[in-house]
Amino acid sequence: MRILLAEDEPPLANWLVQALAQSGFQVDWVNDGRLVASSLKASRYDALVLDLGLPGRDGHDVLDGLRDAGHQLPVLILTARDSLIERVHTLRAGADDFLAKPFELAELEVRLLALIRRARGGEHARFACGPLVYEPVSQQLRLRHQPLKLTPREHAVLCALVQHSGEPMSKRDLLERVFADEADVQPEAVEVIVHRLRKRLDGSGVRIATLRGLGYVLEPDACPDSAPGEPAGR
């Protein structure tokens, strides 16, 4: 899951980036409210963690701008402003959740998972597509109740696809999630991983389809015993 963090305290932000990464979140950090909109245009995120006391453009203004533009991205407010009036005002303005500083990391993780799950219409702390299930807490992928043995890159790509099952993800989306810390990685690397995953999923009841011009989409396979899936799109 990819999170945008808008926070102007470097020690807290750096700690959150590293701590959330241990739980399977990929976190991009901006320290100025004016950078939020451009970040959301440049990349695809599952949620925004937003501080209210940002320089450049405060959190209230950022939130108002997102909702006025019709942006439905889940927003969790993370702030030291913990008055009842502040909570009520922010939630009425369109925030999805509110967590006051100081906070426990475990609570932040659970709240983020709940927001993302609700945004996708889920009721349980997991993501599923046909017989394939991803459990965020354990970071485990299971196919027909059996753990999938994958390389780290294969695991990362399949996790991203199952979290957005039914929705196309472009090669750029997958590159940013899987190879965020690696330079000079070409789109062909995604094609190779998807090709390997298709072989692993062949006949399983779930498949990775190519939508021309849009990207890859994970979907249930109505004919799990049919011939192997189509080759990776170019």
Summary of the structure (lengths in Angstrom):
residues: 234
radius of gyration: 18.7
end to end distance: 25.0
largest distance: 60.0
contacts: 706
relative contact order: 0.10
helix: 38%
strand: 21%
